[in-house]
Amino acid sequence: MGFKENLKEQLNFSGMYVKELAALSGVKKQTIDSYLNVNSCMPSADSAVAIAQTLGVSVEFLVTGNDIKSKTILYPTEAKIVADLTAQMDKKYRKIVVAVIKSIKKLEDEEK
């Protein structure tokens, strides 16, 4: 798969809309739409980095579908369970789960 397909997959997995990705990444919605349309184009390095960081993946993953770093990370069993269950949910519920987890993480970071 290429950038377009990997970006679509990550958007779907995250439950994020293009409008949200644009707001969070600082990349214009029209620009992201151009990466996703039939005649898709490749993003600039700056845009690819901003999009990847917002989605929580590497640029390499968005471009190739492979991420060397993710192969070396050992996720706790609980994280795998959450990922598996979330992947089985409808998009609107995945979006809620992601929002809840982000809120909890933000609270944890603020306590430090």
Residue pairs with C-beta under 8 A, 6 or more apart in sequence:
1 9
1 65
2 40
2 63
3 35
3 40
3 42
3 43
3 48
3 62
3 63
4 35
4 36
4 40
5 65
6 61
6 62
6 63
6 64
6 65
7 32
7 35
7 36
7 51
7 62
8 36
10 55
10 57
10 61
10 62
11 17
11 18
11 21
11 55
12 91
13 87
13 94
14 55
14 56
14 94
14 98
15 91
15 92
15 94
15 95
15 96
15 97
15 98
16 24
16 55
16 95
16 98
18 29
18 32
18 33
18 36
19 29
21 27
21 32
21 51
21 54
21 55
22 28
22 29
22 31
22 32
24 54
25 32
25 47
25 50
25 51
25 53
25 54
26 50
27 43
27 47
27 50
27 51
31 43
31 47
32 51
34 40
34 41
35 41
35 42
35 43
42 48
43 51
45 59
48 59
48 62
48 63
49 59
51 62
52 58
52 59
52 61
52 62
55 62
57 67
58 67
58 69
58 70
60 66
60 67
60 68
61 67
61 70
75 83
82 97
82 101
86 94
86 97
86 98
87 94
89 97
